[in-house]
């Protein structure tokens, strides 16, 4: 783990930490309040993750105050999950669920949730997602809906619509965007199902969610939905 930390620090780019802190809204009252950045670019973090030999304990990285260290831990976990047998995959899945308090920005969720939680739950009971979707922790709720991307890719869109319906009244704009994104992806698989969902829920859908969901519709169809 210390080797990874040293290698991250060797890759710090001047000025990048300040840009990242602004981009990920880490200021007072913002969704990423208090997050700290070293200033390492994402491609370099990804490259470091590929050096993992499967033996190091990433707990310290995941629990770090530094955003890039948490990102590195998650990329390593995804790599281990994808390369491991069922026992490894289960261990990664359970470790991930036990550590969601440190998966606390949208990029951390989006690079890992569907590749670990969603992938593990393919063909299994989806109750853990409903529990996450009911959490007061914003990032648990985002993990829930983003995890359904794995199901969508496998041709199963039912959980996406079910969770999006549950999250229609979520107060956070980041959830509106996440739900709209997953609805859009589900619509690529089953446009009629998406249209049915929109027709049933358009009156109470947050505007941002609706805009994301219909992004791939023809312009005339988008205008119809936005005018309602």
Phi and psi in degrees as GROMACS dihedral restraints (atoms count N, CA, C in turn):
[ dihedral_restraints ]
;  ai    aj    ak    al  type     phi  dphi    fc
    3     4     5     6     1   -63.2    20    10
    4     5     6     7     1   -32.4    20    10
    6     7     8     9     1   -62.8    20    10
    7     8     9    10     1   -43.8    20    10
    9    10    11    12     1   -61.1    20    10
   10    11    12    13     1   -41.0    20    10
   12    13    14    15     1   -63.6    20    10
   13    14    15    16     1   -42.8    20    10
   15    16    17    18     1   -64.8    20    10
   16    17    18    19     1   -40.2    20    10
   18    19    20    21     1   -69.1    20    10
   19    20    21    22     1   -34.0    20    10
   21    22    23    24     1   -61.3    20    10
   22    23    24    25     1   -44.6    20    10
   24    25    26    27     1   -67.9    20    10
   25    26    27    28     1   -26.2    20    10
   27    28    29    30     1   -69.9    20    10
   28    29    30    31     1   -15.4    20    10
   30    31    32    33     1  -109.1    20    10
   31    32    33    34     1    12.7    20    10
   33    34    35    36     1   -65.7    20    10
   34    35    36    37     1   133.3    20    10
   36    37    38    39     1  -105.8    20    10
   37    38    39    40     1   126.8    20    10
   39    40    41    42     1   -55.8    20    10
   40    41    42    43     1   132.8    20    10
   42    43    44    45     1    83.7    20    10
   43    44    45    46     1   -14.8    20    10
   45    46    47    48     1   -73.1    20    10
   46    47    48    49     1   -31.6    20    10
   48    49    50    51     1   -61.5    20    10
   49    50    51    52     1   -42.5    20    10
   51    52    53    54     1   -65.0    20    10
   52    53    54    55     1   -40.6    20    10
   54    55    56    57     1   -63.9    20    10
   55    56    57    58     1   -44.1    20    10
   57    58    59    60     1   -64.7    20    10
   58    59    60    61     1   -40.6    20    10
   60    61    62    63     1   -61.2    20    10
   61    62    63    64     1   -38.3    20    10
   63    64    65    66     1   -69.9    20    10
   64    65    66    67     1   -45.3    20    10
   66    67    68    69     1   -63.6    20    10
   67    68    69    70     1   -39.7    20    10
   69    70    71    72     1   -95.0    20    10
   70    71    72    73     1    16.9    20    10
   72    73    74    75     1    51.5    20    10
   73    74    75    76     1    62.0    20    10
   75    76    77    78     1   -98.9    20    10
   76    77    78    79     1     9.9    20    10
   78    79    80    81     1   -79.4    20    10
   79    80    81    82     1   172.6    20    10
   81    82    83    84     1   -56.3    20    10
   82    83    84    85     1   129.1    20    10
   84    85    86    87     1    80.8    20    10
   85    86    87    88     1    -4.8    20    10
   87    88    89    90     1   -90.1    20    10
   88    89    90    91     1   166.8    20    10
   90    91    92    93     1   -65.6    20    10
   91    92    93    94     1   -25.1    20    10
   93    94    95    96     1  -104.6    20    10
   94    95    96    97     1    26.4    20    10
   96    97    98    99     1   -50.0    20    10
   97    98    99   100     1   128.1    20    10
   99   100   101   102     1    88.6    20    10
  100   101   102   103     1    -6.4    20    10
  102   103   104   105     1   -66.0    20    10
  103   104   105   106     1   144.8    20    10
  105   106   107   108     1  -119.8    20    10
  106   107   108   109     1   140.9    20    10
  108   109   110   111     1  -125.1    20    10
  109   110   111   112     1   136.6    20    10
  111   112   113   114     1   -79.0    20    10
  112   113   114   115     1   -37.7    20    10
  114   115   116   117     1   104.2    20    10
  115   116   117   118     1    40.1    20    10
  117   118   119   120     1  -110.3    20    10
  118   119   120   121     1   133.4    20    10
  120   121   122   123     1   -72.3    20    10
  121   122   123   124     1   149.2    20    10
  123   124   125   126     1   -58.3    20    10
  124   125   126   127     1   -44.7    20    10
  126   127   128   129     1   -56.6    20    10
  127   128   129   130     1   -33.4    20    10
  129   130   131   132     1   -74.5    20    10
  130   131   132   133     1   -33.7    20    10
  132   133   134   135     1   -65.8    20    10
  133   134   135   136     1   -41.6    20    10
  135   136   137   138     1   -61.6    20    10
  136   137   138   139     1   -41.2    20    10
  138   139   140   141     1   -63.4    20    10
  139   140   141   142     1   -38.6    20    10
  141   142   143   144     1   -65.0    20    10
  142   143   144   145     1   -38.1    20    10
  144   145   146   147     1   -59.4    20    10
  145   146   147   148     1   -30.4    20    10
  147   148   149   150     1   -71.4    20    10
  148   149   150   151     1   -11.8    20    10
  150   151   152   153     1   -86.9    20    10
  151   152   153   154     1    -5.3    20    10
  153   154   155   156     1   -63.3    20    10
  154   155   156   157     1   134.2    20    10
  156   157   158   159     1  -102.3    20    10
  157   158   159   160     1     5.6    20    10
  159   160   161   162     1    85.3    20    10
  160   161   162   163     1     0.7    20    10
  162   163   164   165     1  -107.2    20    10
  163   164   165   166     1   -21.9    20    10
  165   166   167   168     1   -77.4    20    10
  166   167   168   169     1   149.2    20    10
  168   169   170   171     1   -86.2    20    10
  169   170   171   172     1   117.4    20    10
  171   172   173   174     1   -93.1    20    10
  172   173   174   175     1     4.5    20    10
  174   175   176   177     1   -56.8    20    10
  175   176   177   178     1   -42.9    20    10
  177   178   179   180     1   -63.4    20    10
  178   179   180   181     1   -36.6    20    10
  180   181   182   183     1   -67.2    20    10
  181   182   183   184     1   -43.9    20    10
  183   184   185   186     1   -64.7    20    10
  184   185   186   187     1   -32.6    20    10
  186   187   188   189     1   -92.5    20    10
  187   188   189   190     1    10.5    20    10
  189   190   191   192     1   -71.5    20    10
  190   191   192   193     1   153.7    20    10
  192   193   194   195     1   -76.5    20    10
  193   194   195   196     1   -15.8    20    10
  195   196   197   198     1   -87.5    20    10
  196   197   198   199     1   126.7    20    10
  198   199   200   201     1   -57.5    20    10
  199   200   201   202     1   -46.2    20    10
  201   202   203   204     1   -65.1    20    10
  202   203   204   205     1   -31.2    20    10
  204   205   206   207     1   -69.7    20    10
  205   206   207   208     1   -39.1    20    10
  207   208   209   210     1   -66.5    20    10
  208   209   210   211     1   -40.7    20    10
  210   211   212   213     1   -61.0    20    10
  211   212   213   214     1   -44.3    20    10
  213   214   215   216     1   -60.4    20    10
  214   215   216   217     1   -44.0    20    10
  216   217   218   219     1   -58.6    20    10
  217   218   219   220     1   -42.8    20    10
  219   220   221   222     1   -69.4    20    10
  220   221   222   223     1   -39.5    20    10
  222   223   224   225     1   -64.9    20    10
  223   224   225   226     1   -37.1    20    10
  225   226   227   228     1   -64.8    20    10
  226   227   228   229     1   -43.0    20    10
  228   229   230   231     1   -62.8    20    10
  229   230   231   232     1   -41.0    20    10
  231   232   233   234     1   -60.7    20    10
  232   233   234   235     1   -44.6    20    10
  234   235   236   237     1   -62.5    20    10
  235   236   237   238     1   -42.6    20    10
  237   238   239   240     1   -66.2    20    10
  238   239   240   241     1   -40.1    20    10
  240   241   242   243     1   -61.8    20    10
  241   242   243   244     1   -47.3    20    10
  243   244   245   246     1   -67.6    20    10
  244   245   246   247     1   -26.7    20    10
  246   247   248   249     1  -100.0    20    10
  247   248   249   250     1   -10.0    20    10
  249   250   251   252     1   -90.1    20    10
  250   251   252   253     1   166.6    20    10
  252   253   254   255     1   -83.0    20    10
  253   254   255   256     1  -175.5    20    10
  255   256   257   258     1   -61.5    20    10
  256   257   258   259     1   -34.0    20    10
  258   259   260   261     1   -68.7    20    10
  259   260   261   262     1   -40.3    20    10
  261   262   263   264     1   -66.3    20    10
  262   263   264   265     1   -44.0    20    10
  264   265   266   267     1   -61.9    20    10
  265   266   267   268     1   -43.0    20    10
  267   268   269   270     1   -62.8    20    10
  268   269   270   271     1   -43.2    20    10
  270   271   272   273     1   -62.1    20    10
  271   272   273   274     1   -41.8    20    10
  273   274   275   276     1   -65.2    20    10
  274   275   276   277     1   -44.3    20    10
  276   277   278   279     1   -58.0    20    10
  277   278   279   280     1   -48.3    20    10
  279   280   281   282     1   -67.7    20    10
  280   281   282   283     1   -38.3    20    10
  282   283   284   285     1   -64.3    20    10
  283   284   285   286     1   -42.0    20    10
  285   286   287   288     1   -60.1    20    10
  286   287   288   289     1   -48.9    20    10
  288   289   290   291     1   -62.1    20    10
  289   290   291   292     1   -33.6    20    10
  291   292   293   294     1   -75.4    20    10
  292   293   294   295     1   -12.3    20    10
  294   295   296   297     1  -120.1    20    10
  295   296   297   298     1    23.2    20    10
  297   298   299   300     1   -66.9    20    10
  298   299   300   301     1   -18.0    20    10
  300   301   302   303     1   -63.2    20    10
  301   302   303   304     1   -21.6    20    10
  303   304   305   306     1   -98.8    20    10
  304   305   306   307     1    -4.9    20    10
  306   307   308   309     1   -94.5    20    10
  307   308   309   310     1    77.0    20    10
  309   310   311   312     1  -123.4    20    10
  310   311   312   313     1    37.7    20    10
  312   313   314   315     1  -156.3    20    10
  313   314   315   316     1   160.8    20    10
  315   316   317   318     1   -64.5    20    10
  316   317   318   319     1   -34.7    20    10
  318   319   320   321     1   -68.1    20    10
  319   320   321   322     1   -35.4    20    10
  321   322   323   324     1   -65.6    20    10
  322   323   324   325     1   -40.8    20    10
  324   325   326   327     1   -65.3    20    10
  325   326   327   328     1   -48.6    20    10
  327   328   329   330     1   -69.5    20    10
  328   329   330   331     1   -26.5    20    10
  330   331   332   333     1   -85.1    20    10
  331   332   333   334     1    -7.0    20    10
  333   334   335   336     1  -132.2    20    10
  334   335   336   337     1   -33.1    20    10
  336   337   338   339     1   -60.9    20    10
  337   338   339   340     1   -51.5    20    10
  339   340   341   342     1   -73.4    20    10
  340   341   342   343     1   -23.7    20    10
  342   343   344   345     1   -80.1    20    10
  343   344   345   346     1   -17.4    20    10
  345   346   347   348     1  -116.6    20    10
  346   347   348   349     1   -64.7    20    10
  348   349   350   351     1   -65.2    20    10
  349   350   351   352     1   -52.1    20    10
  351   352   353   354     1   -60.6    20    10
  352   353   354   355     1   -45.0    20    10
  354   355   356   357     1   -63.5    20    10
  355   356   357   358     1   -39.0    20    10
  357   358   359   360     1   -68.0    20    10
  358   359   360   361     1   -36.1    20    10
  360   361   362   363     1   -84.1    20    10
  361   362   363   364     1    -3.3    20    10
  363   364   365   366     1   -58.8    20    10
  364   365   366   367     1   122.4    20    10
  366   367   368   369     1    78.1    20    10
  367   368   369   370     1     6.6    20    10
  369   370   371   372     1  -123.0    20    10
  370   371   372   373     1   172.7    20    10
  372   373   374   375     1   -62.9    20    10
  373   374   375   376     1   133.4    20    10
  375   376   377   378     1   -94.0    20    10
  376   377   378   379     1     8.9    20    10
  378   379   380   381     1   -53.8    20    10
  379   380   381   382     1   -36.5    20    10
  381   382   383   384     1   -57.4    20    10
  382   383   384   385     1   -31.4    20    10
  384   385   386   387     1   -70.5    20    10
  385   386   387   388     1   -37.7    20    10
  387   388   389   390     1   -65.7    20    10
  388   389   390   391     1   -35.2    20    10
  390   391   392   393     1   -65.9    20    10
  391   392   393   394     1   -45.0    20    10
  393   394   395   396     1   -62.4    20    10
  394   395   396   397     1   -39.3    20    10
  396   397   398   399     1   -67.3    20    10
  397   398   399   400     1   -18.5    20    10
  399   400   401   402     1   -95.5    20    10
  400   401   402   403     1     0.9    20    10
  402   403   404   405     1   -72.4    20    10
  403   404   405   406     1   146.0    20    10
  405   406   407   408     1   -72.7    20    10
  406   407   408   409     1   -14.5    20    10
  408   409   410   411     1   -81.8    20    10
  409   410   411   412     1   116.2    20    10
  411   412   413   414     1   -48.5    20    10
  412   413   414   415     1   -43.9    20    10
  414   415   416   417     1   -73.6    20    10
  415   416   417   418     1   -28.1    20    10
  417   418   419   420     1   -62.1    20    10
  418   419   420   421     1   -42.4    20    10
  420   421   422   423     1   -66.1    20    10
  421   422   423   424     1   -38.7    20    10
  423   424   425   426     1   -67.8    20    10
  424   425   426   427     1   -39.8    20    10
  426   427   428   429     1   -55.9    20    10
  427   428   429   430     1   -42.5    20    10
  429   430   431   432     1   -58.3    20    10
  430   431   432   433     1   -53.3    20    10
  432   433   434   435     1   -73.0    20    10
  433   434   435   436     1   -38.4    20    10
  435   436   437   438     1   -68.0    20    10
  436   437   438   439     1   -30.3    20    10
  438   439   440   441     1   -59.9    20    10
  439   440   441   442     1   -27.3    20    10
  441   442   443   444     1   -70.2    20    10
  442   443   444   445     1   -10.0    20    10
  444   445   446   447     1   -58.1    20    10
  445   446   447   448     1   -34.9    20    10
  447   448   449   450     1   -63.4    20    10
  448   449   450   451     1   -39.1    20    10
  450   451   452   453     1   -68.8    20    10
  451   452   453   454     1   -42.7    20    10
  453   454   455   456     1   -57.3    20    10
  454   455   456   457     1   -46.2    20    10
  456   457   458   459     1   -61.7    20    10
  457   458   459   460     1   -25.4    20    10
  459   460   461   462     1   -91.1    20    10
  460   461   462   463     1     4.0    20    10
  462   463   464   465     1    90.5    20    10
  463   464   465   466     1    11.2    20    10
  465   466   467   468     1  -112.9    20    10
  466   467   468   469     1   110.5    20    10
  468   469   470   471     1  -106.9    20    10
  469   470   471   472     1    -2.2    20    10
  471   472   473   474     1   -62.5    20    10
  472   473   474   475     1   -41.7    20    10
  474   475   476   477     1   -70.3    20    10
  475   476   477   478     1   -30.8    20    10
  477   478   479   480     1   -61.4    20    10
  478   479   480   481     1   -47.9    20    10
  480   481   482   483     1   -67.1    20    10
  481   482   483   484     1   -38.8    20    10
  483   484   485   486     1   -63.7    20    10
  484   485   486   487     1   -46.7    20    10
  486   487   488   489     1   -71.9    20    10
  487   488   489   490     1   -37.0    20    10
  489   490   491   492     1   -61.7    20    10
  490   491   492   493     1   -38.1    20    10
  492   493   494   495     1   -63.5    20    10
  493   494   495   496     1   -41.8    20    10
  495   496   497   498     1   -64.5    20    10
  496   497   498   499     1   -30.7    20    10
  498   499   500   501     1   -99.2    20    10
  499   500   501   502     1     9.8    20    10
  501   502   503   504     1   -58.0    20    10
  502   503   504   505     1   -34.1    20    10
  504   505   506   507     1   -95.3    20    10
  505   506   507   508     1    10.3    20    10
  507   508   509   510     1   -58.6    20    10
  508   509   510   511     1   136.2    20    10
  510   511   512   513     1   -79.3    20    10
  511   512   513   514     1   -12.5    20    10
  513   514   515   516     1   -98.3    20    10
  514   515   516   517     1   132.6    20    10
  516   517   518   519     1   -59.5    20    10
  517   518   519   520     1   -33.8    20    10
  519   520   521   522     1   -63.9    20    10
  520   521   522   523     1   -29.1    20    10
  522   523   524   525     1   -77.2    20    10
  523   524   525   526     1   -34.7    20    10
  525   526   527   528     1   -60.9    20    10
  526   527   528   529     1   -42.6    20    10
  528   529   530   531     1   -67.0    20    10
  529   530   531   532     1   -43.8    20    10
  531   532   533   534     1   -64.0    20    10
  532   533   534   535     1   -44.9    20    10
  534   535   536   537     1   -65.0    20    10
  535   536   537   538     1   -42.6    20    10
  537   538   539   540     1   -62.0    20    10
  538   539   540   541     1   -39.8    20    10
  540   541   542   543     1   -61.3    20    10
  541   542   543   544     1   -48.3    20    10
  543   544   545   546     1   -68.0    20    10
  544   545   546   547     1   -35.0    20    10
  546   547   548   549     1   -62.8    20    10
  547   548   549   550     1   -42.6    20    10
  549   550   551   552     1   -59.6    20    10
  550   551   552   553     1   -44.1    20    10
  552   553   554   555     1   -65.7    20    10
  553   554   555   556     1   -38.8    20    10
  555   556   557   558     1   -63.8    20    10
  556   557   558   559     1   -37.3    20    10
  558   559   560   561     1   -64.6    20    10
  559   560   561   562     1   -26.2    20    10
  561   562   563   564     1   -66.3    20    10
  562   563   564   565     1   -27.9    20    10
  564   565   566   567     1   -88.1    20    10
  565   566   567   568     1   -36.1    20    10
  567   568   569   570     1  -149.3    20    10
  568   569   570   571     1    85.8    20    10
  570   571   572   573     1   -65.6    20    10
  571   572   573   574     1   -32.9    20    10
  573   574   575   576     1   -66.0    20    10
  574   575   576   577     1   -40.0    20    10
  576   577   578   579     1   -63.3    20    10
  577   578   579   580     1   -39.0    20    10
  579   580   581   582     1   -65.1    20    10
  580   581   582   583     1   -44.3    20    10
  582   583   584   585     1   -61.5    20    10
  583   584   585   586     1   -39.9    20    10
  585   586   587   588     1   -62.5    20    10
  586   587   588   589     1   -43.2    20    10
  588   589   590   591     1   -61.8    20    10
  589   590   591   592     1   -44.6    20    10
  591   592   593   594     1   -65.6    20    10
  592   593   594   595     1   -41.7    20    10
  594   595   596   597     1   -63.7    20    10
  595   596   597   598     1   -34.8    20    10
  597   598   599   600     1   -78.5    20    10
  598   599   600   601     1   -28.1    20    10
  600   601   602   603     1  -121.0    20    10
  601   602   603   604     1     0.5    20    10
  603   604   605   606     1   -59.2    20    10
  604   605   606   607     1   -30.3    20    10
  606   607   608   609     1   -68.0    20    10
  607   608   609   610     1   -25.6    20    10
  609   610   611   612     1  -116.3    20    10
  610   611   612   613     1     4.7    20    10
  612   613   614   615     1   -75.0    20    10
  613   614   615   616     1   135.0    20    10
  615   616   617   618     1   -58.3    20    10
  616   617   618   619     1   143.0    20    10
  618   619   620   621     1   -57.3    20    10
  619   620   621   622     1   -41.2    20    10
  621   622   623   624     1   -62.7    20    10
  622   623   624   625     1   -42.7    20    10
  624   625   626   627     1   -60.5    20    10
  625   626   627   628     1   -43.8    20    10
  627   628   629   630     1   -62.6    20    10
  628   629   630   631     1   -45.7    20    10
  630   631   632   633     1   -60.5    20    10
  631   632   633   634     1   -43.2    20    10
  633   634   635   636     1   -65.1    20    10
  634   635   636   637     1   -41.2    20    10
  636   637   638   639     1   -64.8    20    10
  637   638   639   640     1   -34.2    20    10
  639   640   641   642     1  -101.3    20    10
  640   641   642   643     1    11.7    20    10
  642   643   644   645     1   -56.1    20    10
  643   644   645   646     1   -32.1    20    10
  645   646   647   648     1   -95.5    20    10
  646   647   648   649     1     2.3    20    10
  648   649   650   651     1   -72.1    20    10
  649   650   651   652     1   155.5    20    10
  651   652   653   654     1   -57.5    20    10
  652   653   654   655     1   151.2    20    10
  654   655   656   657     1   -56.1    20    10
  655   656   657   658     1   -41.4    20    10
  657   658   659   660     1   -62.9    20    10
  658   659   660   661     1   -37.5    20    10
  660   661   662   663     1   -71.1    20    10
  661   662   663   664     1   -38.9    20    10
  663   664   665   666     1   -60.1    20    10
  664   665   666   667     1   -44.4    20    10
  666   667   668   669     1   -61.4    20    10
  667   668   669   670     1   -37.1    20    10
  669   670   671   672     1   -62.5    20    10
  670   671   672   673     1   -45.5    20    10
  672   673   674   675     1   -68.1    20    10
  673   674   675   676     1   -39.8    20    10
  675   676   677   678     1   -71.6    20    10
  676   677   678   679     1   -23.7    20    10
  678   679   680   681     1   -81.5    20    10
  679   680   681   682     1   -16.5    20    10
